[in-house]
Amino acid sequence: MPGLLRGIARTAIVAGTAKGVANRVTRRQEGRWARQDAERAAETAPPAPSQADVLSQLRELGQLRDQGVLTEAEFQAQKARLLG
């Protein structure tokens, strides 16, 4: 019986160690992937529009609203998108 208990204990220790190592490897890989995703997102992000571009787009939206092409709610939504 003592040999059986020693074998079970040894198996539990080995399994616990293996699980701990696997968890550390998984966390490291997830961290690397998150950094790579963030770098890719930064590389592919469109450049921010200049202030002159935003002003001209706001003027165009105002004209479309005045002409009745856009409702006030649509105008406000587009304005928030441009300024946000």
DRENGUMI-943313 format. One record per residue: residue in one letter; x, y, z of N, C-alpha, C in turn. Coordinates in steps of 0.05 Angstrom, whole numbers, plus 5000, padded with zeros to 4 digits. Last residue first. Layout:
BEGIN
AXYZXYZXYZ;...
END
This chain:
BEGIN
G468162614349468862424370471162254361;L467062924305468363054328469262854349;L464562554271466862714262468462824285;R460462364303462462174292464962324284;A457462824312458762684335460962494326;K455762904260457463104273458962984296;Q452462464252454962494235456862694248;A448562584290450062334292452662354276;Q446563074272447863064298449462804301;F444362904223446463114224447963094250;E440362564240442562454224444962654224;A437162934267438362704282440762584266;E435563264226437063374248438563154263;T436562924162434863024185436763134206;L438963124099439462994125437463104145;V436563414059437563154052437962984078;G435263934067433263734073434163454067;Q438864334063437464264038435364054043;D440964334114439464564105437864504080;R443863854112441563884130439764114122;L447663984074445763764068443363774087;Q450264394101448864454076446864234069;G452464094144450564314149448964384124;L455963764115453663644130451563854136;E459464154097457963994078455563864091;R461564324146460164514129458364364109;L464063854163461863964179460264164162;Q468063814124465963614125463563704142;S471064264137469764254111467564044110;L472864114188471164354185469664344158;V475963664176473563644194471763874190;D479963904145478263694134475663664150;A482364244183481064354159479164154146;Q484463874218482364044227480864174204;S485463234186486363494196483963664204;P484162574211483662794192484563054204;A489162104227487062274237486662504216;P490061524186491061774197488761954206;P487660884207487761104188488761354201;A491760364230489860564237489960794216;T495559984222493459994202491360214208;E498960024266500060054238497860104218;A495659924308496860184306497960234278;A494459394298492259594298493459874295;R499459164305498159154278495959364277;E500159254360502059374340500759374312;A496058954381496059244385497959384365;D497658444365495058554355495058854358;Q502358394394502458394365499958504353;R500358404446502158614437502258624407;A497257924444495958184449497658414441;W501257554436499257594416497757854419;R504057594485505357654459503357714438;G499957434520501157704522502557784497;E499256904503497057094501498057384503;Q504256694517503456704489501156904485;R504156744573506156884558505356914528;R499756404585499656694591501656854576;T501855914567499456024555499256324560;V506155844602506655864574504255994560;R503355794651505256024647505756064617;N500455324641498955574645500855814641;A504554954637502855004614501355264617;V506554974689508255054667506555124642;G502054764717503155034723504855144700;K501654254695499454444691500454734696;A506454024712505954054684503754254678;T505654034767507754184756507354234726;G501253674771500953954780503154134769;A503553204752501353324738500953614745;V507553114791508253154763506053294748;I504253054836506253264835507053324807;A501252604822499852864828501853094826;T505252224818503652284795502252554798;R506852204872508752284851507252374826;A502152004895503252264903505152374882;I501951494871499751684867500651974874;G506651264891506251294863504051504856;R505551274946507851424936507551464906;L501250914947500851194955503151374945;L503850444931501650554915501150854921;G507350364972508450414945506350534927;P504050265015505650515015506750574987;M501649765000500050005000501750265000;
END
